[in-house]
Amino acid sequence: MKTRIKELRLEKKMTQQALAKQLGINQASLSKIECGAITPDALLLIDLSRFFHVTTDYILLLSEERLTADCLLADNLCNLKKYQNLITIYQKMTQKQQTDFYNFLCSMSDSHI
């Protein structure tokens, strides 16, 4: 299976060594991925997508549409507004409500911060 990883890497004027280091993999593995000898696992694919600011489908040649920096920025701004609204609501709660809310969120995520 071919990917666009080499094309994206060259657009950033990066060597295989530099990209491999950035991703925490060895250069030989990246070389095999770029030539289609092996397929990147899902986590590496996500890392590549985030690093190059494109969709995983674009990397895997399943789509011609790339995410642009403008799309990412708009998405981040939208999320930021949502978070700001949630913080405002949280700050208006009583201490007990905040504690109950915190415990509810922790129970939903099965973790404690």
Gaussian input, Z-matrix of N, CA and C with variables (Angstrom, degrees):
# hf/3-21g

backbone

0 1
 N
 C     1     B1
 C     2     B2     1     A1
 N     3     B3     2     A2     1     D1
 C     4     B4     3     A3     2     D2
 C     5     B5     4     A4     3     D3
 N     6     B6     5     A5     4     D4
 C     7     B7     6     A6     5     D5
 C     8     B8     7     A7     6     D6
 N     9     B9     8     A8     7     D7
 C    10    B10     9     A9     8     D8
 C    11    B11    10    A10     9     D9
 N    12    B12    11    A11    10    D10
 C    13    B13    12    A12    11    D11
 C    14    B14    13    A13    12    D12
 N    15    B15    14    A14    13    D13
 C    16    B16    15    A15    14    D14
 C    17    B17    16    A16    15    D15
 N    18    B18    17    A17    16    D16
 C    19    B19    18    A18    17    D17
 C    20    B20    19    A19    18    D18
 N    21    B21    20    A20    19    D19
 C    22    B22    21    A21    20    D20
 C    23    B23    22    A22    21    D21
 N    24    B24    23    A23    22    D22
 C    25    B25    24    A24    23    D23
 C    26    B26    25    A25    24    D24
 N    27    B27    26    A26    25    D25
 C    28    B28    27    A27    26    D26
 C    29    B29    28    A28    27    D27
 N    30    B30    29    A29    28    D28
 C    31    B31    30    A30    29    D29
 C    32    B32    31    A31    30    D30
 N    33    B33    32    A32    31    D31
 C    34    B34    33    A33    32    D32
 C    35    B35    34    A34    33    D33
 N    36    B36    35    A35    34    D34
 C    37    B37    36    A36    35    D35
 C    38    B38    37    A37    36    D36
 N    39    B39    38    A38    37    D37
 C    40    B40    39    A39    38    D38
 C    41    B41    40    A40    39    D39
 N    42    B42    41    A41    40    D40
 C    43    B43    42    A42    41    D41
 C    44    B44    43    A43    42    D42
 N    45    B45    44    A44    43    D43
 C    46    B46    45    A45    44    D44
 C    47    B47    46    A46    45    D45
 N    48    B48    47    A47    46    D46
 C    49    B49    48    A48    47    D47
 C    50    B50    49    A49    48    D48
 N    51    B51    50    A50    49    D49
 C    52    B52    51    A51    50    D50
 C    53    B53    52    A52    51    D51
 N    54    B54    53    A53    52    D52
 C    55    B55    54    A54    53    D53
 C    56    B56    55    A55    54    D54
 N    57    B57    56    A56    55    D55
 C    58    B58    57    A57    56    D56
 C    59    B59    58    A58    57    D57
 N    60    B60    59    A59    58    D58
 C    61    B61    60    A60    59    D59
 C    62    B62    61    A61    60    D60
 N    63    B63    62    A62    61    D61
 C    64    B64    63    A63    62    D62
 C    65    B65    64    A64    63    D63
 N    66    B66    65    A65    64    D64
 C    67    B67    66    A66    65    D65
 C    68    B68    67    A67    66    D66
 N    69    B69    68    A68    67    D67
 C    70    B70    69    A69    68    D68
 C    71    B71    70    A70    69    D69
 N    72    B72    71    A71    70    D70
 C    73    B73    72    A72    71    D71
 C    74    B74    73    A73    72    D72
 N    75    B75    74    A74    73    D73
 C    76    B76    75    A75    74    D74
 C    77    B77    76    A76    75    D75
 N    78    B78    77    A77    76    D76
 C    79    B79    78    A78    77    D77
 C    80    B80    79    A79    78    D78
 N    81    B81    80    A80    79    D79
 C    82    B82    81    A81    80    D80
 C    83    B83    82    A82    81    D81
 N    84    B84    83    A83    82    D82
 C    85    B85    84    A84    83    D83
 C    86    B86    85    A85    84    D84
 N    87    B87    86    A86    85    D85
 C    88    B88    87    A87    86    D86
 C    89    B89    88    A88    87    D87
 N    90    B90    89    A89    88    D88
 C    91    B91    90    A90    89    D89
 C    92    B92    91    A91    90    D90
 N    93    B93    92    A92    91    D91
 C    94    B94    93    A93    92    D92
 C    95    B95    94    A94    93    D93
 N    96    B96    95    A95    94    D94
 C    97    B97    96    A96    95    D95
 C    98    B98    97    A97    96    D96
 N    99    B99    98    A98    97    D97
 C   100   B100    99    A99    98    D98
 C   101   B101   100   A100    99    D99
 N   102   B102   101   A101   100   D100
 C   103   B103   102   A102   101   D101
 C   104   B104   103   A103   102   D102
 N   105   B105   104   A104   103   D103
 C   106   B106   105   A105   104   D104
 C   107   B107   106   A106   105   D105
 N   108   B108   107   A107   106   D106
 C   109   B109   108   A108   107   D107
 C   110   B110   109   A109   108   D108
 N   111   B111   110   A110   109   D109
 C   112   B112   111   A111   110   D110
 C   113   B113   112   A112   111   D111
 N   114   B114   113   A113   112   D112
 C   115   B115   114   A114   113   D113
 C   116   B116   115   A115   114   D114
 N   117   B117   116   A116   115   D115
 C   118   B118   117   A117   116   D116
 C   119   B119   118   A118   117   D117
 N   120   B120   119   A119   118   D118
 C   121   B121   120   A120   119   D119
 C   122   B122   121   A121   120   D120
 N   123   B123   122   A122   121   D121
 C   124   B124   123   A123   122   D122
 C   125   B125   124   A124   123   D123
 N   126   B126   125   A125   124   D124
 C   127   B127   126   A126   125   D125
 C   128   B128   127   A127   126   D126
 N   129   B129   128   A128   127   D127
 C   130   B130   129   A129   128   D128
 C   131   B131   130   A130   129   D129
 N   132   B132   131   A131   130   D130
 C   133   B133   132   A132   131   D131
 C   134   B134   133   A133   132   D132
 N   135   B135   134   A134   133   D133
 C   136   B136   135   A135   134   D134
 C   137   B137   136   A136   135   D135
 N   138   B138   137   A137   136   D136
 C   139   B139   138   A138   137   D137
 C   140   B140   139   A139   138   D138
 N   141   B141   140   A140   139   D139
 C   142   B142   141   A141   140   D140
 C   143   B143   142   A142   141   D141
 N   144   B144   143   A143   142   D142
 C   145   B145   144   A144   143   D143
 C   146   B146   145   A145   144   D144
 N   147   B147   146   A146   145   D145
 C   148   B148   147   A147   146   D146
 C   149   B149   148   A148   147   D147
 N   150   B150   149   A149   148   D148
 C   151   B151   150   A150   149   D149
 C   152   B152   151   A151   150   D150
 N   153   B153   152   A152   151   D151
 C   154   B154   153   A153   152   D152
 C   155   B155   154   A154   153   D153
 N   156   B156   155   A155   154   D154
 C   157   B157   156   A156   155   D155
 C   158   B158   157   A157   156   D156
 N   159   B159   158   A158   157   D157
 C   160   B160   159   A159   158   D158
 C   161   B161   160   A160   159   D159
 N   162   B162   161   A161   160   D160
 C   163   B163   162   A162   161   D161
 C   164   B164   163   A163   162   D162
 N   165   B165   164   A164   163   D163
 C   166   B166   165   A165   164   D164
 C   167   B167   166   A166   165   D165
 N   168   B168   167   A167   166   D166
 C   169   B169   168   A168   167   D167
 C   170   B170   169   A169   168   D168
 N   171   B171   170   A170   169   D169
 C   172   B172   171   A171   170   D170
 C   173   B173   172   A172   171   D171
 N   174   B174   173   A173   172   D172
 C   175   B175   174   A174   173   D173
 C   176   B176   175   A175   174   D174
 N   177   B177   176   A176   175   D175
 C   178   B178   177   A177   176   D176
 C   179   B179   178   A178   177   D177
 N   180   B180   179   A179   178   D178
 C   181   B181   180   A180   179   D179
 C   182   B182   181   A181   180   D180
 N   183   B183   182   A182   181   D181
 C   184   B184   183   A183   182   D182
 C   185   B185   184   A184   183   D183
 N   186   B186   185   A185   184   D184
 C   187   B187   186   A186   185   D185
 C   188   B188   187   A187   186   D186
 N   189   B189   188   A188   187   D187
 C   190   B190   189   A189   188   D188
 C   191   B191   190   A190   189   D189
 N   192   B192   191   A191   190   D190
 C   193   B193   192   A192   191   D191
 C   194   B194   193   A193   192   D192
 N   195   B195   194   A194   193   D193
 C   196   B196   195   A195   194   D194
 C   197   B197   196   A196   195   D195
 N   198   B198   197   A197   196   D196
 C   199   B199   198   A198   197   D197
 C   200   B200   199   A199   198   D198
 N   201   B201   200   A200   199   D199
 C   202   B202   201   A201   200   D200
 C   203   B203   202   A202   201   D201
 N   204   B204   203   A203   202   D202
 C   205   B205   204   A204   203   D203
 C   206   B206   205   A205   204   D204
 N   207   B207   206   A206   205   D205
 C   208   B208   207   A207   206   D206
 C   209   B209   208   A208   207   D207
 N   210   B210   209   A209   208   D208
 C   211   B211   210   A210   209   D209
 C   212   B212   211   A211   210   D210
 N   213   B213   212   A212   211   D211
 C   214   B214   213   A213   212   D212
 C   215   B215   214   A214   213   D213
 N   216   B216   215   A215   214   D214
 C   217   B217   216   A216   215   D215
 C   218   B218   217   A217   216   D216
 N   219   B219   218   A218   217   D217
 C   220   B220   219   A219   218   D218
 C   221   B221   220   A220   219   D219
 N   222   B222   221   A221   220   D220
 C   223   B223   222   A222   221   D221
 C   224   B224   223   A223   222   D222
 N   225   B225   224   A224   223   D223
 C   226   B226   225   A225   224   D224
 C   227   B227   226   A226   225   D225
 N   228   B228   227   A227   226   D226
 C   229   B229   228   A228   227   D227
 C   230   B230   229   A229   228   D228
 N   231   B231   230   A230   229   D229
 C   232   B232   231   A231   230   D230
 C   233   B233   232   A232   231   D231
 N   234   B234   233   A233   232   D232
 C   235   B235   234   A234   233   D233
 C   236   B236   235   A235   234   D234
 N   237   B237   236   A236   235   D235
 C   238   B238   237   A237   236   D236
 C   239   B239   238   A238   237   D237
 N   240   B240   239   A239   238   D238
 C   241   B241   240   A240   239   D239
 C   242   B242   241   A241   240   D240
 N   243   B243   242   A242   241   D241
 C   244   B244   243   A243   242   D242
 C   245   B245   244   A244   243   D243
 N   246   B246   245   A245   244   D244
 C   247   B247   246   A246   245   D245
 C   248   B248   247   A247   246   D246
 N   249   B249   248   A248   247   D247
 C   250   B250   249   A249   248   D248
 C   251   B251   250   A250   249   D249
 N   252   B252   251   A251   250   D250
 C   253   B253   252   A252   251   D251
 C   254   B254   253   A253   252   D252
 N   255   B255   254   A254   253   D253
 C   256   B256   255   A255   254   D254
 C   257   B257   256   A256   255   D255
 N   258   B258   257   A257   256   D256
 C   259   B259   258   A258   257   D257
 C   260   B260   259   A259   258   D258
 N   261   B261   260   A260   259   D259
 C   262   B262   261   A261   260   D260
 C   263   B263   262   A262   261   D261
 N   264   B264   263   A263   262   D262
 C   265   B265   264   A264   263   D263
 C   266   B266   265   A265   264   D264
 N   267   B267   266   A266   265   D265
 C   268   B268   267   A267   266   D266
 C   269   B269   268   A268   267   D267
 N   270   B270   269   A269   268   D268
 C   271   B271   270   A270   269   D269
 C   272   B272   271   A271   270   D270
 N   273   B273   272   A272   271   D271
 C   274   B274   273   A273   272   D272
 C   275   B275   274   A274   273   D273
 N   276   B276   275   A275   274   D274
 C   277   B277   276   A276   275   D275
 C   278   B278   277   A277   276   D276
 N   279   B279   278   A278   277   D277
 C   280   B280   279   A279   278   D278
 C   281   B281   280   A280   279   D279
 N   282   B282   281   A281   280   D280
 C   283   B283   282   A282   281   D281
 C   284   B284   283   A283   282   D282
 N   285   B285   284   A284   283   D283
 C   286   B286   285   A285   284   D284
 C   287   B287   286   A286   285   D285
 N   288   B288   287   A287   286   D286
 C   289   B289   288   A288   287   D287
 C   290   B290   289   A289   288   D288
 N   291   B291   290   A290   289   D289
 C   292   B292   291   A291   290   D290
 C   293   B293   292   A292   291   D291
 N   294   B294   293   A293   292   D292
 C   295   B295   294   A294   293   D293
 C   296   B296   295   A295   294   D294
 N   297   B297   296   A296   295   D295
 C   298   B298   297   A297   296   D296
 C   299   B299   298   A298   297   D297
 N   300   B300   299   A299   298   D298
 C   301   B301   300   A300   299   D299
 C   302   B302   301   A301   300   D300
 N   303   B303   302   A302   301   D301
 C   304   B304   303   A303   302   D302
 C   305   B305   304   A304   303   D303
 N   306   B306   305   A305   304   D304
 C   307   B307   306   A306   305   D305
 C   308   B308   307   A307   306   D306
 N   309   B309   308   A308   307   D307
 C   310   B310   309   A309   308   D308
 C   311   B311   310   A310   309   D309
 N   312   B312   311   A311   310   D310
 C   313   B313   312   A312   311   D311
 C   314   B314   313   A313   312   D312
 N   315   B315   314   A314   313   D313
 C   316   B316   315   A315   314   D314
 C   317   B317   316   A316   315   D315
 N   318   B318   317   A317   316   D316
 C   319   B319   318   A318   317   D317
 C   320   B320   319   A319   318   D318
 N   321   B321   320   A320   319   D319
 C   322   B322   321   A321   320   D320
 C   323   B323   322   A322   321   D321
 N   324   B324   323   A323   322   D322
 C   325   B325   324   A324   323   D323
 C   326   B326   325   A325   324   D324
 N   327   B327   326   A326   325   D325
 C   328   B328   327   A327   326   D326
 C   329   B329   328   A328   327   D327
 N   330   B330   329   A329   328   D328
 C   331   B331   330   A330   329   D329
 C   332   B332   331   A331   330   D330
 N   333   B333   332   A332   331   D331
 C   334   B334   333   A333   332   D332
 C   335   B335   334   A334   333   D333
 N   336   B336   335   A335   334   D334
 C   337   B337   336   A336   335   D335
 C   338   B338   337   A337   336   D336

   B1=1.4438
   B2=1.5318
   B3=1.2864
   B4=1.4659
   B5=1.5207
   B6=1.3195
   B7=1.4588
   B8=1.5209
   B9=1.3068
   B10=1.4624
   B11=1.5268
   B12=1.2848
   B13=1.4601
   B14=1.5293
   B15=1.3174
   B16=1.4679
   B17=1.5271
   B18=1.3194
   B19=1.4624
   B20=1.5388
   B21=1.3110
   B22=1.4652
   B23=1.5276
   B24=1.3285
   B25=1.4645
   B26=1.5257
   B27=1.3298
   B28=1.4590
   B29=1.5288
   B30=1.3411
   B31=1.4646
   B32=1.5257
   B33=1.3248
   B34=1.4687
   B35=1.5264
   B36=1.3382
   B37=1.4660
   B38=1.5232
   B39=1.3288
   B40=1.4636
   B41=1.5171
   B42=1.3091
   B43=1.4606
   B44=1.5225
   B45=1.3254
   B46=1.4608
   B47=1.5199
   B48=1.2977
   B49=1.4688
   B50=1.5243
   B51=1.3351
   B52=1.4692
   B53=1.5327
   B54=1.3431
   B55=1.4560
   B56=1.5187
   B57=1.3118
   B58=1.4660
   B59=1.5277
   B60=1.3213
   B61=1.4651
   B62=1.5179
   B63=1.3253
   B64=1.4642
   B65=1.5260
   B66=1.3311
   B67=1.4629
   B68=1.5254
   B69=1.3175
   B70=1.4588
   B71=1.5180
   B72=1.3359
   B73=1.4667
   B74=1.5240
   B75=1.3375
   B76=1.4600
   B77=1.5254
   B78=1.3203
   B79=1.4638
   B80=1.5212
   B81=1.3213
   B82=1.4681
   B83=1.5304
   B84=1.3325
   B85=1.4681
   B86=1.5231
   B87=1.3391
   B88=1.4556
   B89=1.5240
   B90=1.3097
   B91=1.4615
   B92=1.5268
   B93=1.3235
   B94=1.4678
   B95=1.5205
   B96=1.3303
   B97=1.4614
   B98=1.5214
   B99=1.3234
   B100=1.4671
   B101=1.5226
   B102=1.3146
   B103=1.4727
   B104=1.5266
   B105=1.3245
   B106=1.4573
   B107=1.5153
   B108=1.3285
   B109=1.4680
   B110=1.5259
   B111=1.3465
   B112=1.4607
   B113=1.5262
   B114=1.3145
   B115=1.4625
   B116=1.5269
   B117=1.3214
   B118=1.4679
   B119=1.5286
   B120=1.3390
   B121=1.4601
   B122=1.5291
   B123=1.3258
   B124=1.4650
   B125=1.5241
   B126=1.3176
   B127=1.4706
   B128=1.5227
   B129=1.3249
   B130=1.4586
   B131=1.5304
   B132=1.3102
   B133=1.4608
   B134=1.5304
   B135=1.3180
   B136=1.4640
   B137=1.5212
   B138=1.3326
   B139=1.4716
   B140=1.5269
   B141=1.3244
   B142=1.4639
   B143=1.5243
   B144=1.3085
   B145=1.4589
   B146=1.5218
   B147=1.3169
   B148=1.4637
   B149=1.5289
   B150=1.3165
   B151=1.4559
   B152=1.5272
   B153=1.3298
   B154=1.4655
   B155=1.5261
   B156=1.3372
   B157=1.4629
   B158=1.5265
   B159=1.3153
   B160=1.4641
   B161=1.5285
   B162=1.3180
   B163=1.4603
   B164=1.5252
   B165=1.3207
   B166=1.4647
   B167=1.5237
   B168=1.3231
   B169=1.4623
   B170=1.5286
   B171=1.3144
   B172=1.4574
   B173=1.5277
   B174=1.3266
   B175=1.4653
   B176=1.5207
   B177=1.3376
   B178=1.4690
   B179=1.5302
   B180=1.3391
   B181=1.4702
   B182=1.5258
   B183=1.3290
   B184=1.4653
   B185=1.5209
   B186=1.3287
   B187=1.4581
   B188=1.5221
   B189=1.3016
   B190=1.4632
   B191=1.5248
   B192=1.3191
   B193=1.4562
   B194=1.5194
   B195=1.3221
   B196=1.4658
   B197=1.5186
   B198=1.3045
   B199=1.4594
   B200=1.5147
   B201=1.2855
   B202=1.4577
   B203=1.5225
   B204=1.2825
   B205=1.4618
   B206=1.5201
   B207=1.3470
   B208=1.4665
   B209=1.5228
   B210=1.3359
   B211=1.4655
   B212=1.5205
   B213=1.3180
   B214=1.4649
   B215=1.5184
   B216=1.3136
   B217=1.4576
   B218=1.5242
   B219=1.3235
   B220=1.4642
   B221=1.5224
   B222=1.3116
   B223=1.4656
   B224=1.5250
   B225=1.3255
   B226=1.4586
   B227=1.5233
   B228=1.3316
   B229=1.4566
   B230=1.5252
   B231=1.3171
   B232=1.4642
   B233=1.5244
   B234=1.3228
   B235=1.4645
   B236=1.5183
   B237=1.3215
   B238=1.4581
   B239=1.5266
   B240=1.3278
   B241=1.4626
   B242=1.5249
   B243=1.3301
   B244=1.4697
   B245=1.5251
   B246=1.3352
   B247=1.4591
   B248=1.5220
   B249=1.3206
   B250=1.4609
   B251=1.5266
   B252=1.3360
   B253=1.4629
   B254=1.5207
   B255=1.3250
   B256=1.4625
   B257=1.5296
   B258=1.3061
   B259=1.4638
   B260=1.5235
   B261=1.3225
   B262=1.4602
   B263=1.5212
   B264=1.3287
   B265=1.4648
   B266=1.5191
   B267=1.3185
   B268=1.4558
   B269=1.5339
   B270=1.3178
   B271=1.4604
   B272=1.5285
   B273=1.3165
   B274=1.4635
   B275=1.5304
   B276=1.3226
   B277=1.4621
   B278=1.5237
   B279=1.3306
   B280=1.4553
   B281=1.5185
   B282=1.3398
   B283=1.4754
   B284=1.5277
   B285=1.3368
   B286=1.4747
   B287=1.5334
   B288=1.3232
   B289=1.4630
   B290=1.5293
   B291=1.3326
   B292=1.4639
   B293=1.5240
   B294=1.3307
   B295=1.4642
   B296=1.5213
   B297=1.3277
   B298=1.4677
   B299=1.5299
   B300=1.3178
   B301=1.4591
   B302=1.5272
   B303=1.3228
   B304=1.4617
   B305=1.5205
   B306=1.3221
   B307=1.4647
   B308=1.5291
   B309=1.3287
   B310=1.4522
   B311=1.5397
   B312=1.3316
   B313=1.4631
   B314=1.5223
   B315=1.3194
   B316=1.4644
   B317=1.5239
   B318=1.3174
   B319=1.4756
   B320=1.5315
   B321=1.3302
   B322=1.4721
   B323=1.5297
   B324=1.3252
   B325=1.4559
   B326=1.5290
   B327=1.3256
   B328=1.4607
   B329=1.5295
   B330=1.3266
   B331=1.4605
   B332=1.5104
   B333=1.3088
   B334=1.4624
   B335=1.5148
   B336=1.2857
   B337=1.4617
   B338=1.5058
   A1=108.74
   A2=115.50
   A3=120.78
   A4=109.93
   A5=115.64
   A6=122.54
   A7=108.45
   A8=115.77
   A9=121.38
   A10=112.16
   A11=117.47
   A12=120.72
   A13=111.43
   A14=117.20
   A15=119.69
   A16=110.51
   A17=116.20
   A18=121.15
   A19=110.87
   A20=117.00
   A21=121.37
   A22=111.23
   A23=115.93
   A24=120.65
   A25=110.45
   A26=116.65
   A27=120.78
   A28=111.81
   A29=116.87
   A30=120.04
   A31=110.90
   A32=116.08
   A33=121.03
   A34=111.92
   A35=115.82
   A36=121.71
   A37=111.67
   A38=114.57
   A39=120.77
   A40=109.98
   A41=115.51
   A42=120.58
   A43=108.28
   A44=115.77
   A45=119.48
   A46=109.93
   A47=116.26
   A48=121.64
   A49=110.75
   A50=116.77
   A51=121.04
   A52=111.05
   A53=117.04
   A54=119.94
   A55=111.10
   A56=116.16
   A57=120.07
   A58=110.49
   A59=116.23
   A60=120.43
   A61=110.54
   A62=116.92
   A63=122.38
   A64=111.28
   A65=116.45
   A66=121.97
   A67=113.27
   A68=116.37
   A69=119.96
   A70=113.68
   A71=115.84
   A72=120.65
   A73=108.26
   A74=116.60
   A75=117.33
   A76=110.63
   A77=115.21
   A78=121.85
   A79=111.96
   A80=117.62
   A81=120.80
   A82=110.93
   A83=116.63
   A84=120.25
   A85=110.64
   A86=116.05
   A87=119.77
   A88=110.67
   A89=116.94
   A90=121.28
   A91=110.94
   A92=116.46
   A93=120.86
   A94=111.41
   A95=116.39
   A96=120.30
   A97=110.00
   A98=116.32
   A99=120.58
   A100=112.68
   A101=117.40
   A102=118.57
   A103=111.79
   A104=117.46
   A105=120.61
   A106=114.79
   A107=117.48
   A108=120.42
   A109=111.70
   A110=116.24
   A111=120.64
   A112=108.90
   A113=115.62
   A114=122.20
   A115=109.20
   A116=117.31
   A117=118.32
   A118=110.10
   A119=116.51
   A120=118.53
   A121=109.05
   A122=115.40
   A123=120.70
   A124=112.27
   A125=118.08
   A126=120.54
   A127=111.81
   A128=116.65
   A129=120.02
   A130=109.86
   A131=116.37
   A132=121.09
   A133=110.39
   A134=116.94
   A135=121.34
   A136=110.24
   A137=116.80
   A138=120.40
   A139=111.16
   A140=116.26
   A141=120.56
   A142=110.85
   A143=116.14
   A144=121.74
   A145=110.88
   A146=115.95
   A147=119.84
   A148=111.34
   A149=116.46
   A150=120.22
   A151=111.36
   A152=116.56
   A153=120.68
   A154=113.42
   A155=117.47
   A156=121.93
   A157=112.52
   A158=115.10
   A159=121.56
   A160=108.01
   A161=115.88
   A162=119.08
   A163=109.89
   A164=115.74
   A165=119.30
   A166=109.88
   A167=117.28
   A168=120.46
   A169=111.05
   A170=117.00
   A171=120.13
   A172=110.15
   A173=116.73
   A174=120.33
   A175=111.34
   A176=115.90
   A177=120.87
   A178=113.48
   A179=116.84
   A180=122.68
   A181=112.87
   A182=117.03
   A183=121.17
   A184=110.99
   A185=116.31
   A186=121.60
   A187=109.04
   A188=115.54
   A189=120.83
   A190=110.81
   A191=116.88
   A192=121.26
   A193=111.30
   A194=114.82
   A195=121.37
   A196=108.14
   A197=115.51
   A198=118.93
   A199=107.13
   A200=116.79
   A201=119.33
   A202=108.85
   A203=116.34
   A204=121.04
   A205=110.00
   A206=116.38
   A207=120.19
   A208=111.14
   A209=116.78
   A210=120.35
   A211=110.55
   A212=116.30
   A213=120.23
   A214=110.99
   A215=116.52
   A216=120.66
   A217=110.43
   A218=117.30
   A219=120.99
   A220=110.61
   A221=116.31
   A222=121.44
   A223=110.28
   A224=116.89
   A225=121.27
   A226=111.83
   A227=117.59
   A228=120.96
   A229=110.80
   A230=116.36
   A231=120.78
   A232=109.82
   A233=117.04
   A234=121.03
   A235=111.13
   A236=117.24
   A237=121.32
   A238=110.65
   A239=117.33
   A240=121.08
   A241=110.78
   A242=116.33
   A243=120.13
   A244=110.13
   A245=116.89
   A246=121.21
   A247=111.10
   A248=116.37
   A249=119.67
   A250=110.78
   A251=116.96
   A252=120.92
   A253=110.70
   A254=116.77
   A255=120.05
   A256=111.42
   A257=117.11
   A258=121.06
   A259=110.28
   A260=116.95
   A261=121.03
   A262=110.70
   A263=116.38
   A264=120.39
   A265=110.27
   A266=117.68
   A267=122.90
   A268=110.75
   A269=116.57
   A270=120.59
   A271=112.35
   A272=117.72
   A273=121.54
   A274=112.47
   A275=117.48
   A276=121.60
   A277=110.82
   A278=114.22
   A279=119.00
   A280=108.27
   A281=116.24
   A282=120.61
   A283=110.17
   A284=117.29
   A285=121.14
   A286=110.33
   A287=116.91
   A288=120.18
   A289=111.05
   A290=115.86
   A291=119.42
   A292=110.52
   A293=116.86
   A294=121.04
   A295=110.99
   A296=116.34
   A297=120.76
   A298=111.11
   A299=116.12
   A300=121.40
   A301=110.80
   A302=115.35
   A303=120.89
   A304=110.56
   A305=117.05
   A306=121.20
   A307=111.31
   A308=116.74
   A309=120.49
   A310=110.08
   A311=116.47
   A312=119.40
   A313=111.73
   A314=115.97
   A315=119.84
   A316=110.90
   A317=116.89
   A318=120.05
   A319=110.66
   A320=116.71
   A321=120.92
   A322=110.98
   A323=116.32
   A324=119.25
   A325=112.77
   A326=117.13
   A327=122.89
   A328=112.18
   A329=116.33
   A330=119.20
   A331=109.64
   A332=114.83
   A333=121.26
   A334=108.21
   A335=115.27
   A336=121.38
   A337=109.51
   D1=126.08
   D2=178.19
   D3=-84.71
   D4=154.64
   D5=176.47
   D6=-134.72
   D7=175.68
   D8=177.91
   D9=-100.47
   D10=13.67
   D11=-173.44
   D12=-59.67
   D13=-45.32
   D14=-179.26
   D15=-61.63
   D16=-45.44
   D17=178.76
   D18=-58.27
   D19=-45.65
   D20=179.71
   D21=-65.81
   D22=-40.45
   D23=178.94
   D24=-62.50
   D25=-44.94
   D26=-179.17
   D27=-66.81
   D28=-33.38
   D29=175.68
   D30=-59.10
   D31=-35.27
   D32=179.51
   D33=-87.81
   D34=3.42
   D35=-179.63
   D36=55.45
   D37=46.48
   D38=-179.45
   D39=-109.67
   D40=148.75
   D41=171.93
   D42=-83.89
   D43=163.98
   D44=173.90
   D45=-60.16
   D46=-40.54
   D47=-179.32
   D48=-59.27
   D49=-46.11
   D50=-178.06
   D51=-65.52
   D52=-44.28
   D53=179.56
   D54=-66.35
   D55=-42.92
   D56=179.09
   D57=-58.53
   D58=-43.39
   D59=178.88
   D60=-62.80
   D61=-43.31
   D62=178.68
   D63=-59.23
   D64=-37.04
   D65=-176.66
   D66=-89.22
   D67=-10.31
   D68=-179.54
   D69=76.27
   D70=30.38
   D71=176.43
   D72=-124.91
   D73=170.96
   D74=178.63
   D75=-89.32
   D76=157.90
   D77=-175.45
   D78=-63.06
   D79=-34.64
   D80=-179.51
   D81=-64.13
   D82=-39.86
   D83=178.00
   D84=-64.81
   D85=-43.41
   D86=178.68
   D87=-61.40
   D88=-41.51
   D89=178.65
   D90=-59.04
   D91=-44.59
   D92=179.32
   D93=-65.03
   D94=-37.12
   D95=178.17
   D96=-66.57
   D97=-45.26
   D98=-178.22
   D99=-62.62
   D100=-34.88
   D101=-178.91
   D102=-90.13
   D103=0.16
   D104=175.16
   D105=86.42
   D106=8.55
   D107=179.95
   D108=-71.58
   D109=-33.90
   D110=175.41
   D111=-133.71
   D112=159.39
   D113=-179.33
   D114=-103.02
   D115=135.52
   D116=177.32
   D117=-66.21
   D118=144.67
   D119=176.59
   D120=-73.21
   D121=170.36
   D122=-173.89
   D123=-59.35
   D124=-42.43
   D125=-178.80
   D126=-65.37
   D127=-40.71
   D128=178.17
   D129=-66.78
   D130=-39.08
   D131=178.44
   D132=-60.49
   D133=-41.80
   D134=177.83
   D135=-65.63
   D136=-43.46
   D137=177.51
   D138=-59.46
   D139=-43.11
   D140=178.51
   D141=-63.35
   D142=-42.98
   D143=179.69
   D144=-59.63
   D145=-45.74
   D146=179.66
   D147=-68.35
   D148=-41.10
   D149=-178.64
   D150=-62.81
   D151=-43.90
   D152=-176.80
   D153=-91.93
   D154=-3.84
   D155=-179.56
   D156=58.18
   D157=46.92
   D158=176.23
   D159=-134.59
   D160=168.56
   D161=177.88
   D162=-78.08
   D163=157.46
   D164=174.39
   D165=-64.56
   D166=-34.78
   D167=177.11
   D168=-60.67
   D169=-37.97
   D170=178.25
   D171=-63.76
   D172=-44.50
   D173=179.17
   D174=-60.23
   D175=-39.13
   D176=-176.36
   D177=-87.50
   D178=8.85
   D179=179.51
   D180=64.46
   D181=26.36
   D182=178.15
   D183=-94.09
   D184=-8.90
   D185=-179.19
   D186=-150.59
   D187=149.69
   D188=174.83
   D189=-95.57
   D190=-7.34
   D191=-176.91
   D192=-86.68
   D193=127.19
   D194=177.23
   D195=-106.17
   D196=150.31
   D197=170.33
   D198=-76.76
   D199=136.79
   D200=176.57
   D201=-97.93
   D202=164.19
   D203=176.60
   D204=-60.10
   D205=-35.76
   D206=178.72
   D207=-63.38
   D208=-40.79
   D209=178.20
   D210=-64.38
   D211=-43.80
   D212=179.26
   D213=-63.05
   D214=-42.59
   D215=179.81
   D216=-64.02
   D217=-44.78
   D218=178.83
   D219=-61.29
   D220=-41.98
   D221=178.89
   D222=-63.14
   D223=-45.14
   D224=179.45
   D225=-64.38
   D226=-39.86
   D227=178.68
   D228=-65.31
   D229=-39.15
   D230=177.71
   D231=-62.32
   D232=-45.75
   D233=178.48
   D234=-64.31
   D235=-39.11
   D236=179.41
   D237=-60.77
   D238=-42.57
   D239=178.81
   D240=-62.96
   D241=-40.47
   D242=177.81
   D243=-61.77
   D244=-45.40
   D245=-179.38
   D246=-64.36
   D247=-40.40
   D248=178.81
   D249=-62.82
   D250=-40.04
   D251=177.67
   D252=-63.93
   D253=-42.00
   D254=178.75
   D255=-64.35
   D256=-40.05
   D257=178.62
   D258=-64.00
   D259=-41.42
   D260=178.49
   D261=-60.96
   D262=-45.30
   D263=178.07
   D264=-62.10
   D265=-44.96
   D266=-179.28
   D267=-60.15
   D268=-42.93
   D269=-178.28
   D270=-66.35
   D271=-24.05
   D272=178.79
   D273=-82.68
   D274=-9.46
   D275=-179.00
   D276=-77.40
   D277=155.18
   D278=172.47
   D279=-71.97
   D280=167.24
   D281=179.15
   D282=-57.63
   D283=-43.19
   D284=-179.57
   D285=-63.49
   D286=-43.65
   D287=178.52
   D288=-61.88
   D289=-40.87
   D290=178.30
   D291=-62.78
   D292=-43.05
   D293=178.92
   D294=-63.12
   D295=-45.76
   D296=178.65
   D297=-62.86
   D298=-41.18
   D299=179.20
   D300=-63.69
   D301=-45.43
   D302=178.23
   D303=-59.30
   D304=-47.42
   D305=179.69
   D306=-62.83
   D307=-37.79
   D308=177.92
   D309=-63.32
   D310=-46.75
   D311=179.67
   D312=-61.72
   D313=-41.26
   D314=178.76
   D315=-63.19
   D316=-39.24
   D317=179.74
   D318=-67.76
   D319=-31.38
   D320=179.22
   D321=-71.68
   D322=-32.53
   D323=-176.18
   D324=-103.15
   D325=0.29
   D326=-179.39
   D327=55.87
   D328=35.21
   D329=178.14
   D330=-146.23
   D331=161.86
   D332=175.93
   D333=-124.19
   D334=128.59
   D335=-177.63
   D336=-87.55

